[in-house]
Amino acid sequence: MLRILAAATIVLGLTEAAAAQQPAFQPGQKWTVKDSPMTIVIGTVEPFAKDKTAVSVSVFGVPCPQGAGCSATDVAHAPFDGEVLAQSVDKLVDSHAATAAQYENGYANWKQAKGGIFTIPVRDLPKLLFRTLTDGKASQGP
């Protein structure tokens, strides 16, 4: 019985340690993205589905592929799974940043459509967004 209690205590301690490492996202936070030149600004944080959290962000400095007619662009609204987003960000660089100009429109459209959330790392977003240009297939979003 003591072994089971000890094992449960260790598992609980590890779970709490992992939760403590996960950032508490708040609107207005600007984060750098791991392994990427992109940054994100948190717009909205809300419960999603059964046990998920949707974190809606604006993504800045999204690199464009060759032939797209741009070197970088911004995504006004992109909803991510909170756990995936936590694994994607690197450093908090601002706590009072503004989302992109069209964020509210994108967020409202997403809510009205009862859209999904991205479950890919943020650094993979450009590949998904520009799939049509790079391989001729339609992209698949949330």
N, C-alpha and C positions, 0 to 999 in steps of 0.2 A: 504494500500500500504506500509506504514511504517513497519507493522508487517511482511509482506512478505520479505521486504528488510532486516529487522533485523534477521529473521529466516535464510535467505540465507547467511548472514554474519556469523552467528554462525556455520552453517554447513560447510562453507568454512574454517572457523578457525579450526574446528575439523579435517577436512580433511588435512589441512596443518600441524597441530600438529602431526597427525598420520604419515604423510610422513616424517616429521623431525625426528621421532623416528626410522625410517627404516634405516639401515646402507647403506652407499654408497659402494657397493662391488667393490674392485679393485684387479687385478691380484697380487698375492704374499701375500695377507692377509691370516693369519692363525687364525682361530676361534675355540673356544671350542663349543661343541654341548650341548644344554640344556639337563639335565637328562640323560647324557651318558658319557662314557669315551672317545668317539671318538673326533677327531679334523678334520677340513677340511682346505684345502688350495685352494683359488680361482685361477683358471687357466684362464678363459675367461668369459667375460660378454658381451652379445649381445642381440639385439632384437629378439623376437621369436613370431611367429604367429601374431595375430592382436594387442593385448595389453599386451603381456607377455614379460618378460625378462628371457632369459636362462642364468643361471650361472653354468658354468662347473667347477667342483671341483674334487680334489683328496680327498678321505676319508681315514683317518688313524686310526688304532686301532679298526677296526670293530670286535666286539666280535663274536666268532664262537660258535655254539651250541655244546652241548656234542655229541661226536661221529663224529665230522667233521674232526678230526685230527689236530686241531690247537686251540690255545686259542684266538688268534686275527689275523686278516689279514688286508690288505689295498685294497682299490678299486682305481685303477689308474685314472679312469674317470667316473664321474656320473653327468649328467646334471639335475639341479633342477630349478623349477620355482622360480624366485627371491623373490616373496612375501613369499612363503612357507619357503625358505631358511632363510629369515630375521627373521621369527618367530622361527626358529630352533636353531639359534646361540645364544651364551651367551656373550662371551668376546673375544675381539680382542687381541691376544697374540703376534703377529708378523706381520710386514708389508713387509717383504722381504723373505718369505719362498718359498721353491721349491715344485712344484707338484711332484707326484710320477714319477718314471723313465719312465713308459709306458703311461703317460698322453697324450702325443702328438699323439701316435698311436691310443689310444682310442678315442680321440677327432676327429681325421681325419676319422676314421671309422664311428663315429656318424654323422658327417657332410655329408659324402658320402651316408649314408643310409637315410639321412633326418629324423633322429630319433626324438623321442619325449622327453619330460622332465618329471622328477619325480614330482608329486604333493603331495607327502607324506612327513611328517616330517623326517628329517635326522635320528632321533633316531629309526624310524621304518624300516630303510633300511636293517638291519641284518635279520629281520623276512622275508622280501621279498626275499632277496638274498638266504637264506638258506631254503626256503619253500620246495624245493624238498627233502632235507634231513630230515626235521622235519615232513612233512605230506604226502610225496610221490607225491605231485602235482607239475607240472611245474610252475616255477616262471614267473611272468608277469612284464616286465620292461617297460621302456618308449617306 
